[in-house]
Amino acid sequence: MKLLIRLSILALAAVGAHTLFERLRPRISGATGSGNVVSDTLTPAMRDAASTVRDASTQAVQDVRDASTQAAHDVAGATRQAAGDLVTELEDAVSAPNPPGMAGPTA
């Protein structure tokens, strides 16, 4: 469960970084169109940053999906185990000659 929470936070951080990038991109696009020296280095850097954010977001989504699936399997397994234990206890209680707390048969 801790892993799921941590991966969710990581995914939200990646989404936040992508949102910040999307907000700043119009300003950067205006700067690159001015024809100065910055445009030669800024455009490839932004492409690299966008690619890194996209890859990190995709990886975070996959990690969260995998962790969610694993958590669901763990919960299902624990539920099956608990149900099996309950059935065993009920079968034992029913098959016992004198269930606890019950007096013997009265004649």
OpenMM code with the backbone's topology and positions (N, CA, C; nanometers):
from openmm import Vec3, app, unit

residues = "MET LYS LEU LEU ILE ARG LEU SER ILE LEU ALA LEU ALA ALA VAL GLY ALA HIS THR LEU PHE GLU ARG LEU ARG PRO ARG ILE SER GLY ALA THR GLY SER GLY ASN VAL VAL SER ASP THR LEU THR PRO ALA MET ARG ASP ALA ALA SER THR VAL ARG ASP ALA SER THR GLN ALA VAL GLN ASP VAL ARG ASP ALA SER THR GLN ALA ALA HIS ASP VAL ALA GLY ALA THR ARG GLN ALA ALA GLY ASP LEU VAL THR GLU LEU GLU ASP ALA VAL SER ALA PRO ASN PRO PRO GLY MET ALA GLY PRO THR ALA".split()
positions = [
    Vec3(0.0827, -0.1177, 0.0000),
    Vec3(0.0000, 0.0000, 0.0000),
    Vec3(0.0875, 0.1246, 0.0000),
    Vec3(0.1988, 0.1189, 0.0761),
    Vec3(0.2916, 0.2315, 0.0794),
    Vec3(0.3486, 0.2572, -0.0596),
    Vec3(0.3808, 0.1475, -0.1301),
    Vec3(0.4359, 0.1603, -0.2639),
    Vec3(0.3356, 0.2270, -0.3573),
    Vec3(0.2104, 0.1913, -0.3445),
    Vec3(0.1062, 0.2504, -0.4275),
    Vec3(0.0954, 0.4001, -0.4017),
    Vec3(0.1014, 0.4403, -0.2769),
    Vec3(0.0939, 0.5823, -0.2430),
    Vec3(0.2151, 0.6553, -0.2983),
    Vec3(0.3330, 0.5981, -0.2826),
    Vec3(0.4546, 0.6623, -0.3327),
    Vec3(0.4528, 0.6744, -0.4841),
    Vec3(0.4075, 0.5715, -0.5519),
    Vec3(0.4012, 0.5775, -0.6975),
    Vec3(0.2959, 0.6774, -0.7443),
    Vec3(0.1871, 0.6887, -0.6697),
    Vec3(0.0853, 0.7890, -0.7035),
    Vec3(0.1427, 0.9290, -0.6906),
    Vec3(0.2192, 0.9526, -0.5867),
    Vec3(0.2817, 1.0841, -0.5682),
    Vec3(0.3808, 1.1102, -0.6809),
    Vec3(0.4568, 1.0101, -0.7202),
    Vec3(0.5507, 1.0249, -0.8304),
    Vec3(0.4771, 1.0586, -0.9603),
    Vec3(0.3659, 0.9925, -0.9840),
    Vec3(0.2870, 1.0203, -1.1037),
    Vec3(0.2333, 1.1627, -1.1012),
    Vec3(0.1847, 1.2062, -0.9851),
    Vec3(0.1348, 1.3431, -0.9743),
    Vec3(0.2463, 1.4452, -0.9952),
    Vec3(0.3659, 1.4146, -0.9485),
    Vec3(0.4798, 1.5051, -0.9702),
    Vec3(0.5129, 1.5150, -1.1188),
    Vec3(0.5086, 1.4038, -1.1879),
    Vec3(0.5352, 1.4050, -1.3315),
    Vec3(0.4293, 1.4845, -1.4061),
    Vec3(0.3044, 1.4680, -1.3677),
    Vec3(0.1961, 1.5446, -1.4303),
    Vec3(0.2146, 1.6929, -1.4014),
    Vec3(0.2545, 1.7278, -1.2803),
    Vec3(0.2795, 1.8678, -1.2452),
    Vec3(0.3933, 1.9265, -1.3262),
    Vec3(0.4997, 1.8503, -1.3464),
    Vec3(0.6124, 1.8981, -1.4273),
    Vec3(0.5685, 1.9201, -1.5717),
    Vec3(0.4871, 1.8299, -1.6217),
    Vec3(0.4379, 1.8444, -1.7586),
    Vec3(0.3481, 1.9679, -1.7702),
    Vec3(0.2627, 1.9912, -1.6730),
    Vec3(0.1752, 2.1092, -1.6727),
    Vec3(0.2578, 2.2368, -1.6685),
    Vec3(0.3592, 2.2395, -1.5858),
    Vec3(0.4475, 2.3561, -1.5781),
    Vec3(0.5155, 2.3792, -1.7122),
    Vec3(0.5603, 2.2729, -1.7753),
    Vec3(0.6226, 2.2839, -1.9067),
    Vec3(0.5237, 2.3429, -2.0068),
    Vec3(0.4001, 2.2957, -2.0054),
    Vec3(0.2984, 2.3458, -2.0986),
    Vec3(0.2688, 2.4933, -2.0746),
    Vec3(0.2725, 2.5385, -1.9506),
    Vec3(0.2473, 2.6799, -1.9209),
    Vec3(0.3625, 2.7684, -1.9665),
    Vec3(0.4847, 2.7195, -1.9557),
    Vec3(0.6010, 2.8003, -1.9908),
    Vec3(0.6360, 2.7933, -2.1383),
    Vec3(0.5861, 2.6960, -2.2095),
    Vec3(0.6233, 2.6794, -2.3496),
    Vec3(0.5882, 2.8009, -2.4356),
    Vec3(0.4724, 2.8674, -2.4217),
    Vec3(0.4461, 2.9849, -2.5066),
    Vec3(0.5510, 3.0951, -2.4889),
    Vec3(0.5969, 3.1181, -2.3675),
    Vec3(0.7004, 3.2192, -2.3449),
    Vec3(0.8305, 3.1787, -2.4125),
    Vec3(0.8624, 3.0528, -2.4044),
    Vec3(0.9874, 3.0044, -2.4628),
    Vec3(0.9779, 3.0072, -2.6149),
    Vec3(0.8610, 2.9755, -2.6693),
    Vec3(0.8427, 2.9803, -2.8141),
    Vec3(0.8646, 3.1216, -2.8659),
    Vec3(0.8162, 3.2204, -2.7917),
    Vec3(0.8382, 3.3595, -2.8305),
    Vec3(0.9850, 3.3952, -2.8275),
    Vec3(1.0586, 3.3438, -2.7324),
    Vec3(1.2013, 3.3732, -2.7215),
    Vec3(1.2797, 3.3058, -2.8334),
    Vec3(1.2385, 3.1883, -2.8749),
    Vec3(1.3135, 3.1185, -2.9796),
    Vec3(1.2880, 3.1795, -3.1159),
    Vec3(1.1767, 3.2449, -3.1343),
    Vec3(1.1462, 3.3064, -3.2626),
    Vec3(1.2205, 3.4369, -3.2856),
    Vec3(1.2919, 3.4888, -3.1883),
    Vec3(1.3589, 3.6179, -3.2017),
    Vec3(1.4873, 3.6092, -3.2816),
    Vec3(1.5360, 3.4920, -3.3111),
    Vec3(1.6541, 3.4759, -3.3951),
    Vec3(1.7854, 3.4967, -3.3225),
    Vec3(1.7848, 3.4949, -3.1915),
    Vec3(1.9106, 3.5136, -3.1181),
    Vec3(1.9815, 3.3802, -3.0978),
    Vec3(2.0936, 3.3825, -3.0339),
    Vec3(2.1766, 3.2639, -3.0136),
    Vec3(2.1072, 3.1620, -2.9235),
    Vec3(2.0218, 3.2100, -2.8370),
    Vec3(1.9534, 3.1210, -2.7435),
    Vec3(1.8688, 3.0188, -2.8175),
    Vec3(1.8125, 3.0571, -2.9315),
    Vec3(1.7235, 2.9658, -3.0036),
    Vec3(1.7960, 2.8404, -3.0509),
    Vec3(1.9249, 2.8511, -3.0753),
    Vec3(2.0002, 2.7340, -3.1214),
    Vec3(2.0134, 2.6271, -3.0130),
    Vec3(2.0158, 2.6682, -2.8878),
    Vec3(2.0321, 2.5721, -2.7791),
    Vec3(1.9023, 2.5455, -2.7039),
    Vec3(1.8124, 2.6425, -2.7046),
    Vec3(1.6897, 2.6286, -2.6262),
    Vec3(1.5936, 2.5267, -2.6861),
    Vec3(1.5777, 2.5278, -2.8166),
    Vec3(1.4824, 2.4364, -2.8800),
    Vec3(1.5207, 2.2900, -2.8574),
    Vec3(1.6441, 2.2498, -2.8821),
    Vec3(1.6787, 2.1094, -2.8535),
    Vec3(1.6674, 2.0757, -2.7049),
    Vec3(1.7022, 2.1712, -2.6199),
    Vec3(1.6917, 2.1458, -2.4756),
    Vec3(1.5464, 2.1243, -2.4359),
    Vec3(1.4567, 2.2037, -2.4932),
    Vec3(1.3147, 2.1878, -2.4608),
    Vec3(1.2615, 2.0554, -2.5154),
    Vec3(1.3089, 2.0158, -2.6323),
    Vec3(1.2677, 1.8854, -2.6868),
    Vec3(1.3130, 1.7726, -2.5946),
    Vec3(1.4369, 1.7839, -2.5485),
    Vec3(1.4890, 1.6825, -2.4567),
    Vec3(1.4096, 1.6812, -2.3264),
    Vec3(1.3793, 1.8006, -2.2752),
    Vec3(1.3020, 1.8091, -2.1506),
    Vec3(1.1624, 1.7515, -2.1694),
    Vec3(1.1001, 1.7841, -2.2816),
    Vec3(0.9658, 1.7316, -2.3088),
    Vec3(0.9694, 1.5801, -2.3204),
    Vec3(1.0712, 1.5292, -2.3872),
    Vec3(1.0847, 1.3846, -2.4016),
    Vec3(1.1065, 1.3180, -2.2660),
    Vec3(1.1897, 1.3795, -2.1833),
    Vec3(1.2165, 1.3246, -2.0501),
    Vec3(1.0907, 1.3247, -1.9647),
    Vec3(1.0165, 1.4351, -1.9679),
    Vec3(0.8921, 1.4433, -1.8900),
    Vec3(0.7910, 1.3420, -1.9416),
    Vec3(0.7796, 1.3288, -2.0724),
    Vec3(0.6852, 1.2332, -2.1312),
    Vec3(0.7225, 1.0905, -2.0905),
    Vec3(0.8519, 1.0583, -2.0995),
    Vec3(0.8961, 0.9240, -2.0612),
    Vec3(0.8742, 0.8978, -1.9125),
    Vec3(0.9045, 0.9977, -1.8295),
    Vec3(0.8852, 0.9820, -1.6850),
    Vec3(0.7377, 0.9654, -1.6524),
    Vec3(0.6523, 1.0421, -1.7207),
    Vec3(0.5079, 1.0306, -1.6969),
    Vec3(0.4577, 0.8924, -1.7372),
    Vec3(0.5033, 0.8463, -1.8518),
    Vec3(0.4611, 0.7143, -1.8984),
    Vec3(0.5074, 0.6060, -1.8018),
    Vec3(0.6312, 0.6161, -1.7571),
    Vec3(0.6846, 0.5175, -1.6623),
    Vec3(0.6092, 0.5219, -1.5304),
    Vec3(0.5787, 0.6436, -1.4831),
    Vec3(0.5050, 0.6569, -1.3572),
    Vec3(0.3659, 0.5958, -1.3697),
    Vec3(0.3010, 0.6189, -1.4819),
    Vec3(0.1672, 0.5610, -1.5031),
    Vec3(0.1756, 0.4091, -1.5042),
    Vec3(0.2764, 0.3553, -1.5717),
    Vec3(0.2921, 0.2096, -1.5752),
    Vec3(0.3218, 0.1541, -1.4364),
    Vec3(0.4048, 0.2252, -1.3596),
    Vec3(0.4369, 0.1796, -1.2243),
    Vec3(0.3131, 0.1812, -1.1349),
    Vec3(0.2338, 0.2877, -1.1470),
    Vec3(0.1111, 0.2964, -1.0666),
    Vec3(0.0136, 0.1864, -1.1081),
    Vec3(0.0026, 0.1620, -1.2400),
    Vec3(-0.0876, 0.0565, -1.2871),
    Vec3(-0.0431, -0.0796, -1.2343),
    Vec3(0.0866, -0.1066, -1.2419),
    Vec3(0.1384, -0.2345, -1.1937),
    Vec3(0.1192, -0.2491, -1.0426),
    Vec3(0.1458, -0.1409, -0.9696),
    Vec3(0.1290, -0.1453, -0.8239),
    Vec3(-0.0180, -0.1633, -0.7872),
    Vec3(-0.1071, -0.0989, -0.8620),
    Vec3(-0.2502, -0.1139, -0.8356),
    Vec3(-0.2952, -0.2572, -0.8611),
    Vec3(-0.2468, -0.3132, -0.9699),
    Vec3(-0.2816, -0.4520, -1.0017),
    Vec3(-0.2301, -0.5461, -0.8940),
    Vec3(-0.1057, -0.5253, -0.8523),
    Vec3(-0.0477, -0.6090, -0.7470),
    Vec3(-0.1252, -0.5941, -0.6168),
    Vec3(-0.1618, -0.4699, -0.5821),
    Vec3(-0.2380, -0.4475, -0.4591),
    Vec3(-0.3736, -0.5168, -0.4664),
    Vec3(-0.4378, -0.5113, -0.5834),
    Vec3(-0.5680, -0.5782, -0.5998),
    Vec3(-0.5526, -0.7297, -0.5840),
    Vec3(-0.4461, -0.7854, -0.6410),
    Vec3(-0.4215, -0.9296, -0.6259),
    Vec3(-0.3929, -0.9653, -0.4803),
    Vec3(-0.3166, -0.8804, -0.4124),
    Vec3(-0.2859, -0.9055, -0.2714),
    Vec3(-0.4122, -0.9030, -0.1858),
    Vec3(-0.4978, -0.8040, -0.2118),
    Vec3(-0.6228, -0.7940, -0.1355),
    Vec3(-0.7122, -0.9145, -0.1648),
    Vec3(-0.7196, -0.9538, -0.2920),
    Vec3(-0.8022, -1.0699, -0.3276),
    Vec3(-0.7490, -1.1965, -0.2607),
    Vec3(-0.6168, -1.2124, -0.2595),
    Vec3(-0.5582, -1.3294, -0.1946),
    Vec3(-0.5836, -1.3303, -0.0452),
    Vec3(-0.5704, -1.2137, 0.0183),
    Vec3(-0.5954, -1.2051, 0.1618),
    Vec3(-0.7425, -1.2330, 0.1924),
    Vec3(-0.8304, -1.1857, 0.1055),
    Vec3(-0.9733, -1.2110, 0.1248),
    Vec3(-1.0046, -1.3593, 0.1106),
    Vec3(-0.9456, -1.4221, 0.0080),
    Vec3(-0.9664, -1.5663, -0.0088),
    Vec3(-0.9148, -1.6440, 0.1120),
    Vec3(-0.7990, -1.6054, 0.1622),
    Vec3(-0.7397, -1.6720, 0.2784),
    Vec3(-0.8292, -1.6550, 0.4009),
    Vec3(-0.8780, -1.5324, 0.4220),
    Vec3(-0.9650, -1.5071, 0.5374),
    Vec3(-1.0951, -1.5863, 0.5247),
    Vec3(-1.1496, -1.5926, 0.4035),
    Vec3(-1.2728, -1.6693, 0.3829),
    Vec3(-1.2476, -1.8176, 0.4073),
    Vec3(-1.1342, -1.8678, 0.3605),
    Vec3(-1.0999, -2.0088, 0.3838),
    Vec3(-1.0832, -2.0378, 0.5313),
    Vec3(-1.0191, -1.9473, 0.6046),
    Vec3(-1.0022, -1.9659, 0.7480),
    Vec3(-1.1374, -1.9657, 0.8193),
    Vec3(-1.2259, -1.8766, 0.7771),
    Vec3(-1.3585, -1.8698, 0.8383),
    Vec3(-1.4370, -1.9983, 0.8121),
    Vec3(-1.4299, -2.0485, 0.6894),
    Vec3(-1.4997, -2.1735, 0.6560),
    Vec3(-1.4450, -2.2876, 0.7403),
    Vec3(-1.3147, -2.2944, 0.7538),
    Vec3(-1.2532, -2.4007, 0.8345),
    Vec3(-1.2994, -2.3918, 0.9796),
    Vec3(-1.3003, -2.2714, 1.0331),
    Vec3(-1.3454, -2.2541, 1.1719),
    Vec3(-1.4916, -2.2928, 1.1886),
    Vec3(-1.5753, -2.2554, 1.0925),
    Vec3(-1.7176, -2.2919, 1.1004),
    Vec3(-1.7361, -2.4424, 1.0880),
    Vec3(-1.6622, -2.5055, 0.9977),
    Vec3(-1.6718, -2.6516, 0.9841),
    Vec3(-1.6279, -2.7206, 1.1125),
    Vec3(-1.5206, -2.6698, 1.1739),
    Vec3(-1.4734, -2.7274, 1.2992),
    Vec3(-1.5775, -2.7095, 1.4093),
    Vec3(-1.6392, -2.5925, 1.4111),
    Vec3(-1.7392, -2.5651, 1.5146),
    Vec3(-1.8629, -2.6532, 1.4970),
    Vec3(-1.9025, -2.6764, 1.3741),
    Vec3(-2.0213, -2.7580, 1.3480),
    Vec3(-1.9929, -2.9051, 1.3754),
    Vec3(-1.8740, -2.9514, 1.3438),
    Vec3(-1.8441, -3.0934, 1.3592),
    Vec3(-1.7984, -3.1293, 1.5013),
    Vec3(-1.7773, -3.0308, 1.5865),
    Vec3(-1.7331, -3.0597, 1.7236),
    Vec3(-1.8463, -3.1288, 1.8001),
    Vec3(-1.8132, -3.2301, 1.8864),
    Vec3(-1.9181, -3.3014, 1.9605),
    Vec3(-1.9893, -3.2099, 2.0598),
    Vec3(-1.9194, -3.1273, 2.1288),
    Vec3(-1.9774, -3.0308, 2.2213),
    Vec3(-1.9175, -2.8944, 2.1891),
    Vec3(-1.9894, -2.8137, 2.1123),
    Vec3(-1.9359, -2.6813, 2.0813),
    Vec3(-1.9092, -2.6026, 2.2087),
    Vec3(-1.8080, -2.5201, 2.2121),
    Vec3(-1.7770, -2.4432, 2.3328),
    Vec3(-1.8952, -2.3568, 2.3736),
    Vec3(-1.9207, -2.3529, 2.5051),
    Vec3(-2.0287, -2.2699, 2.5571),
    Vec3(-2.1631, -2.3385, 2.5568),
    Vec3(-2.1691, -2.4571, 2.5034),
    Vec3(-2.2976, -2.5285, 2.4959),
    Vec3(-2.2925, -2.6450, 2.5946),
    Vec3(-2.4004, -2.6658, 2.6631),
    Vec3(-2.4086, -2.7787, 2.7563),
    Vec3(-2.4310, -2.9039, 2.6752),
    Vec3(-2.4000, -3.0161, 2.7350),
    Vec3(-2.4202, -3.1435, 2.6674),
    Vec3(-2.5686, -3.1684, 2.6443),
    Vec3(-2.6027, -3.2695, 2.5701),
    Vec3(-2.7444, -3.2985, 2.5418),
    Vec3(-2.8175, -3.3340, 2.6712),
    Vec3(-2.9354, -3.2827, 2.6827),
    Vec3(-3.0173, -3.3112, 2.8017),
    Vec3(-3.1082, -3.4273, 2.7694),
    Vec3(-3.1218, -3.5132, 2.8644),
    Vec3(-3.2038, -3.6322, 2.8413),
    Vec3(-3.3392, -3.6188, 2.9023),
] * unit.nanometer
topology = app.Topology()
chain = topology.addChain("A")
for resn in residues:
    res = topology.addResidue(resn, chain)
    for name in ("N", "CA", "C"):
        topology.addAtom(name, app.Element.getBySymbol(name[0]), res)
